[in-house]
């Protein structure tokens, strides 16, 4: 995308949000759900598996897992060791296997074998946090939700949409900036933009279609010195620079 310029210092968050919305809508009018699934249960399990694991890896693992057991009723009958044998290549596999077995039993015993549609009930399941529950509510049931993970948290900080240190606070800031009707779409659009244009490491913010004008000059300079990354990386780079000067 040509004609990249720095945003004027007085550009407000709402103005940035509107321009970012326009750019992402041009790039990703209908972004696909990156995790392969057939129903709410398979999506729930896939999202649980995606923690500290790539979507590509999850999509390679889940066909074998669901060939073993495709429903909560069937999964509840499978030994944890068998589940583990199917998902071993995913990060944190032993804990995930235990959680998949446990949540399957809870779905059968407490929810009639169905995945609940509300955040509170989902978050009560083993291994299901707010982000996982939000993805399921949004992508399986079409309800407004804005799942924020560390990647979206990083983008929001780079773009000056949030100064929050915690993903929960970033979620609150983003929900205040964007209309509820676009939350679910925006979650996916930001994920794909981050992968294609705005990676965590070795990213030149000055050439990015959004960072080049939305990020502050200070943020661009800090990440250039640190080679990308979050606040800890930038602080470490600044410390090294001071040591060299000293």
Secondary structure, 3 states (H helix, E strand, C coil): CCCCCCCCCCCCHHHHHHHHHHHHHHHCCCCCCCCCCCCHHHHHHHHHHCCCCCHHHHHHHHHHHHHHCCCHHHHHCCCHHHHHHHHCCCCCHHHHHHHHHHHHHHHHHHHCCCCCCCHHHHHCCCCCCHHHHHHHHHHHHCCCCCCCCHHHHHHHHHCCCCCCCCHHHHHHHHHHHCCHHHHHHHHHHHHHHHHHCCCCECCCHHHCCCHHHHCCHHHHHHHHHHCECCHHHHHHHHHHHHHHHC
